[in-house]
């Protein structure tokens, strides 16, 4: 199984989720009132588990999701799975940010649940935010490919496309792009890391080295999930590429269910 979870899952209706959430938030505020705002996430997690069990609420912590593809393996851990159908991610941060939303949404996608919430205990008053989706795992696999701008002659580009499509068929779209990047790097060459230092120059001035994911000595790749502003993103990729000694950058952009493969060439490259 490309996606597996070590706990039974049941679907909650939106009303069932909100009824449950009313109880959970009472306990979250009780936790905050008792413990204050300066502990780490694990402390708040353990306290909320204690209170849920006290009140007879079915709760599991650190629920493992296993992602696999070919020989690649990765484990993710849901903070709290409540009544087998509602995911809660706990934070002790200055504020809830985009990375927290992406993480929680990813857990909904991978577990097949539809309702979740982020609770942040660091602010003076508990911060909380609903996360929900109606997308099924089957719908996340119904993607389309756009590769008009891809270098058809590059062996690296062809292999990159093949690995990416196989991954998306197994895992579906909409996940954190770091998951795809990590898996592609591993599957591209399991014998060594694709992350290698590359010289960065401004004209003839050496500025230092930066590790990049190399598909060949002169080709790198990147993955993004840009929905608006792709032309600006592309402009900055070109700016980045021209200060390296690389020949090409193979760009994968995952825009919902549209998967675009494009090759950018370094105009300053010389053999």
C-alpha positions, 0 to 999 in steps of 0.5 A: 500500500502506498499510503497506510495508517496504523489506526482505523478511520471513520468518516464524520459528518460536518455536524458530528465534527463540530459537535466533537470540536465543541467538546475538544475546544473546552478541553483545549481552553482548560489545558491553556488555563491550567498550564499557561502558554510557555510549554512545548507542543508535546506537553500540551498534547499529553495534557489534552490526551489526559483530559479527553480520556478523563471525559471518555473521548476516544483519542489516539496520539502520534498516529503513524501514516506510512508513505511508500513508493518502490523502495522509498519509505517515509513516516508521518505522525498525526498529533491527535486523531479523535473519535477515529475521524478528526485530526488535531494538530497542536502548535506552540508557535507565535502564530498559525502559519501557512506551513501548519495549514499545509501539514494538517491538510496533508494529513487529511488527504493521506488519512482519508478524513475530511475535518481537522483543526490546528490549535496553537497554545503559545498566544495569550489566548488559544488560537485555533483554525479549522481545516477541511476538504471534500477531495477524495484520494481518487480525485487527487489522482485525477491529474493532467500533465502539461509538458510543452516546455520540457526538454524532450532530449534530456535523459534526466528530464525524461526520468524525472517526469516518469518518477514524478508521475508514478509518485502522483499516481500512488500518492495523489496531488496536493501534498507538501512538495517537500515529500515529492522532492525527497522521494524523487531525490531518493528514487533518482539515485538510491546510492548517493544523495542528489544534493551536491554543492554548486558554485554560485558566481556574480560575473567572475566573482565567486560568491560561495557554494549552495547545495542543489538537487542534481540530476546530472552534473549540469542539470538540477530540478525544483518542485513548486505548487504555485497557483498565482504568479508563475511568471514571476516565479519563473523569472526568479528561477532564471535569475537563480540559474544564470549565477550557477555553472548549470546548463538546465533547471527542470521545473515541476509545478503542481497547480492543483490537478495540473502538473506542468513540466518545464525546462529552463536553460541557462543563457550564461552556460558554456561547455 
